Amino acid sequence: MLFGLLFLFGIFLGVSLIAGTIAAVSRAATKSNSLSMAIGTLTIPALLCVSFGHWVLAMEADDAPPGAVLMGSLTALAVVTPIALLASRFTIKFLSRRALRNVR
C-alpha cells in the first residue's frame, strides 16, 4: 500500500516538475503567459502520443497486445494532462507575480 502511494506521489511530483520547468523556460523565451502554459501543459501528453505511435510502428509479434498498450497510453494521458495543466498554471502565476514585484 505504501509503495503504491509513493509511486503515485512520484508520478505527480515528476510530471509537475517537468511541466513547470518547461512552462518557465518557454515563458522566459516567449514572454507570453498563455503560450507558455499551453507548451508546458501539452509537451508531456504529446510525447506520450509519439511514444505510442512509435510503438505501433515498431511493434513485433511477441509484443504486448495493442489494446492493452492503447488503454495504458490513454490512462497515462488522462492522469498526466491535468497534473501538467495545474503545474504549468501555478508556475506561470508565480512567475507573473514575481515579475510584477521586480519591476516596481
N, C-alpha and C positions, 0 to 999 in steps of 0.2 A: 504494500500500500504506500509506504513511504517513497519507494523508488519511483512509482508511478507519478506521485505528486512532484517529486524532484525533476522528473523527466518533463512534465508539462510546464513547470516553472522555468526550466532551462530553455524550452522552446519559446516560451513567452519572452524571456529575457533576451535570447539571441535574436529573435525577429525584431524586437523593439530596438535593440542596439544597432542592428544593421539598417533598419528603415530610418531611424533617427539620424544616423551618420550620413546616409545618402541624401536625406532631406536637407541637412545642414550644409553639406558640400554643394548641393545644387542651388541652395539659396544664396550662398556666397558667390557662386558663379553667375547666376541669372538675375539676382535681386528681385525676383518675383515670388511672392508667397504661394500663390495658387499653383504655379507651375512646379515649384519645388515640392509642394505637398503631393501633387499628382505623381511626380517622379519617385519620391520616397515611398509612396503607397503601392505603386504598380510595378516596381522593379522585381521584387521577390515573386509575386504571382506570375509575372512574365517569364522569369527564369524557371519556375515550376512547369509552365506550359511548354517551354522549349525543351526542358528535360524529358517530359512525356513524349513530345514529338520525336525527339532523338531516339528514345527507347522504342517507339513504334517502328521507326525506320531501320533500326539495328537489331530488331527482335529476332531471336533464333528459336529453333524448335523446342529446346528444353528450358526456355524462359518461363516466367510466371504467366498465367492466363491474362489476356488483355483486359478482361472485365475487372479483375481484381486490381490491376495497376491503374486503370481508369478511375475506379472508385477511390483508391488511395490518393490519387492526384487531386480529384475533386474535393475529397475531405481535407487534404492539406490546403487547398485553395480557400475553402470555407473557414478554416481556422486562421490561416496566416493573413488574409486580406484585412479583416477588421483590426487585428493587432497592429499591422503595419500602418493602417489609417490613423489609429489613435496615437501611435508613436510619432508619426510624421506631423500630425496636427499639434501635439503638445510641444514638439521641438520647434516648429515654426512660430507658435505663440511665444515661447520662451525667447527665441532669438529676436522676434519683433519687439517685445518689451525691452529687452536688453539694448537693442539698437536705439530705441527712443530715449533711454536713460543716458546713453553715451553721447547723444547729440546735444543735450542740454548742458 
